[in-house]
């Protein structure tokens, strides 16, 4: 779904929810209101302040940037068959290294999306670790990606490629989870 359509759908859903909430409260009698006030005196009232339209839009934009970041990283690792040359390892290191830089660029969201921001920061730390692993693998590899069998470089490359691959998968999974959490918060369910 295009970003504008997704954002419009979210705004429409928010508007409909607000109308239903106001409409649902409009039909209450004064007696039920008095009863609820009497029972609520024993329970501390909780209030949820709806975000201003500007904050809502800023949060939508921030979450959209997180989605773009994830898609960019996924695209860098796309393809069915990958021949791991030194250049490809370096490319993977650079792709994973973009997470923290992009997060710094898009900034910090509002307070209500702070739990999502924490998840994205964790994903970027994981991604940074993967970038270092791929860079290590590239540093011990020949141009074609090979290493001499039985050498310390072979062990280093194997471990670094495993580390990079795990970090790549984990960071992308964390970004997907962060997006889902953000969408739940934006919909009022989180």
C-alpha positions in Angstrom: 0.0 0.0 0.0 1.5 3.4 -0.9 2.6 5.6 2.1 0.0 8.3 1.4 -2.8 5.7 1.2 -1.6 4.1 4.4 -1.4 7.5 6.2 -4.8 8.5 4.9 -6.3 5.2 6.1 -4.7 5.7 9.5 -6.2 9.2 9.8 -9.6 7.9 8.7 -9.5 5.1 11.2 -8.6 7.6 14.0 -11.4 9.9 12.9 -13.9 7.1 12.9 -12.8 5.8 16.3 -13.2 9.3 17.7 -16.7 9.7 16.3 -17.7 6.3 17.6 -16.3 7.2 21.1 -18.1 10.5 21.2 -21.3 9.0 19.8 -21.2 6.2 22.3 -21.0 8.6 25.2 -23.7 10.9 23.9 -26.5 8.4 24.6 -25.8 7.9 28.3 -28.4 9.1 30.8 -27.6 11.5 33.7 -28.3 8.7 36.1 -25.6 6.4 34.7 -23.2 9.3 34.7 -23.9 9.9 38.4 -23.4 6.3 39.1 -20.1 6.2 37.3 -18.9 9.3 39.1 -19.8 7.7 42.5 -17.9 4.5 41.7 -15.0 6.3 40.1 -14.2 8.2 43.2 -12.6 5.1 44.7 -10.5 4.5 41.6 -7.9 7.0 40.4 -9.0 8.5 37.1 -6.9 7.9 34.1 -6.8 10.2 31.2 -5.3 9.7 27.8 -4.5 12.8 25.9 -5.0 12.5 22.2 -2.0 13.6 20.3 -2.3 16.9 18.4 -2.6 16.5 14.6 1.0 17.9 14.2 2.4 15.2 16.6 0.3 12.5 14.9 1.7 13.5 11.5 5.3 13.7 12.9 4.9 10.2 14.4 3.4 8.9 11.1 6.4 10.3 9.3 8.9 8.9 11.8 7.4 5.5 11.6 7.4 5.7 7.8 11.2 6.5 7.9 11.7 3.4 10.0 9.9 1.3 7.3 12.0 2.9 4.6 15.2 2.0 6.5 14.1 -1.6 6.9 13.2 -1.9 3.2 16.5 -0.3 2.1 18.4 -2.8 4.3 16.3 -5.7 3.0 17.0 -4.7 -0.6 20.7 -4.7 0.0 20.5 -8.3 1.0 18.0 -9.4 -1.7 18.7 -11.9 -4.4 18.5 -15.6 -4.4 22.1 -16.5 -5.1 24.9 -14.4 -3.7 28.6 -15.0 -4.4 30.5 -13.7 -1.4 33.3 -11.8 -2.9 35.3 -9.3 -0.8 33.3 -6.5 -2.5 30.0 -8.2 -1.6 31.1 -8.5 2.0 32.0 -4.9 2.1 28.7 -4.0 0.5 26.9 -5.9 3.3 29.0 -4.2 5.9 28.0 -0.8 4.4 24.3 -1.7 4.2 24.2 -2.8 7.9 26.2 0.3 8.9 23.4 2.6 7.6 21.0 1.8 10.4 22.5 3.9 13.1 23.3 6.8 10.7 19.7 6.8 9.4 18.3 6.6 12.9 20.4 9.6 13.8 19.1 11.4 10.7 15.4 10.7 11.4 15.7 11.7 15.0 13.7 10.9 18.0 9.9 10.4 17.9 7.3 11.7 20.4 7.0 10.2 23.9 4.3 7.7 22.8 6.7 6.1 20.3 9.6 5.9 22.7 9.1 2.1 23.2 9.5 1.7 19.4 12.5 4.0 19.4 14.2 1.7 21.9 13.5 -1.3 19.7 14.9 0.5 16.6 18.0 1.5 18.6 18.5 -2.2 19.6 18.1 -3.2 15.9 20.7 -0.7 14.9 23.2 -1.8 17.5 22.7 -5.4 16.2 23.1 -4.1 12.7 26.3 -2.3 13.7 27.7 -5.5 15.1 26.9 -7.3 11.8 28.6 -4.5 9.8 31.8 -5.1 11.8 31.5 -8.8 11.2 31.2 -8.4 7.5 34.0 -5.9 7.4 36.2 -8.4 9.3 35.3 -11.2 6.8 36.2 -8.9 3.9 39.5 -7.9 5.5 40.8 -11.5 5.5 39.4 -12.4 2.1 40.9 -12.4 -1.3 39.2 -10.4 -4.0 37.1 -13.4 -5.1 36.1 -14.0 -1.5 38.3 -17.0 -1.0 40.8 -17.8 1.8 43.5 -20.4 2.0 42.0 -23.6 3.6 43.4 -24.4 7.0 44.6 -20.9 7.8 43.6 -18.6 10.6 42.0 -16.4 7.9 39.6 -19.2 7.0 38.4 -19.5 10.6 38.1 -15.8 11.0 36.2 -15.4 7.7 33.8 -18.3 8.6 33.0 -16.9 12.1 32.7 -13.4 10.8 30.3 -14.4 8.0 28.2 -16.4 10.5 28.2 -13.4 12.8 27.2 -11.0 10.1 24.4 -13.2 8.8 22.9 -13.6 12.2 23.1 -9.9 13.0 21.5 -9.1 9.6 18.6 -11.4 10.3 18.2 -10.3 13.9 18.3 -6.6 13.1 15.7 -6.9 10.3 13.4 -9.0 12.6 13.7 -6.3 15.3 12.8 -3.6 12.8 9.8 -5.5 11.7 8.7 -5.9 15.3 9.3 -2.2 16.0 7.1 -1.3 13.0 4.3 -3.6 14.2 4.5 -2.1 17.7 4.5 1.4 16.3 1.5 0.7 14.1 -0.3 -0.7 17.2 0.5 2.4 19.2 -0.7 4.6 16.4 -3.9 2.7 16.2 -4.4 3.1 19.9 -4.0 -0.6 20.7 -0.4 -0.4 22.0 
